[in-house]
Amino acid sequence: MKIPSSIWTLLIGIVLTLSSLWYGQNHGLLPTAATDEAVLVDGLFNTMMIVSTGIFLLVEGILIYSAIKYRRQAGDLEDGPPIEGNVPLEILWTAIPAIIVLGISVYSFEVYNDIGGFDPHSVHEAPMTQESMTMPGAAIAATLSDTPPSTGGNRNQEQSEEAMQDPATAAVRNADQIPQKRNAPGVGSVAPTIGGSPEKAGLPPELRVNVTGLQYAWLFTYPDTGVTTGELHLPVGREVEINMTANDVIHAFWVPEFRLKQDAIPGRQSEIRFTPRLAGTYDLICAELCGPYHGAMKTQVVVETQQAYEAWMQEQLVASSETLNQAVAVNPADLSADEFLSPYTRDMGIQPEMLHHMHQKIVE
């Protein structure tokens, strides 16, 4: 009994659909999703994998079938039939990719909005003016140091001054040596921002951490506590706002499990908000080439329960107090500055080699 081609088409379509759905959800290409935002990003990625797998299997299946079915037979020296085109088929294979691209674009927009990419206080909501559209070099004005000054308030400067009010942050940043960039006329803040999700827009975060990038280390300060560490500790389930800048060159704050990345730029105050959802220890990597030791600019992010976080914070407060009391001792003449400080900075997660390099930079 010969099976009709329509039945074959239906069966093949079912197999392709099920295969695409299974692989799109079980590809294993992404690390653990450790934040609420990561779940949204993974949903978008999985959708694109489902579509891509289906298209790949369909196209490659047709190619392999055609290569076998219509291969030249032995002794066949004739030319193939002169087929010039098929308008309905051409419309179909043009319309389907267009619909797919449009659908993924809308979905991407929704995900970006849900993770706070269109925060009302960010650059996206700033009104455009005729001045900003006609000024020389308008397309790159926000990245240049000679951007004409705006008449409004400088939000970037305000954020810098707010961060520097914390003594611990002021001790590790050099905002007094690097001028803070002004807003581009009619465009808004020049600092990259991923704010709160739409339902949390306008609400303060549950935890703020100031992050400072420098060659080749990350320093984390917790405002109003005086705590400065070399690794980032966060509690599960609380929205965190990371305010970051750099002391020297551009760095990039990237935790693959968080699915978020943000640049730390000298003279600009970057911001990123997220909510950790899975306890664990994750690698924080600098994703921007920042010098010869760029590959060594790594640290850890520890996501823990609220109780564990509070216990760790209490330990840091006690350690900071003890370190301060011991620091008044006279440095023995036979020890260098980095050798003298290394026992204290090791408890903060700062390695002796990094301290030595920082000391050399200061001396220079």
Secondary structure, 3 states (H helix, E strand, C coil): CCCCHHHHHHHHHHHHHHHHHHHHHHCCCCCCCCEHHHHHHHHHHHHHHHHHHHHHHHHHHHHHHHHHHCCCCCCCCCCCCCCCCCHHHHHHHHHHHHHHHHHHHHHHHHHHHHCCCCCCCCHHHCCCCHHHHHCCCHHHHHHCCCCCCCCCCCHHHHHHHHHHCCHHHHHHCCCCCCCCCCCECCCECCCCEECCCHHHCCCCCCEEEEEEEECCEEEEEECCCCEEECCEEEECCCCEEEEEEECCCCEEEEEHHHCEEEEECCCCCEEEEECECCCEEEEEEECCCCCCCHHHCEEEEEEECHHHHHHHHHHHHHHHHHHHHHCCCCCCCCCCHHHHHHHHHHHCCCCHHHHHHHHHHHHC
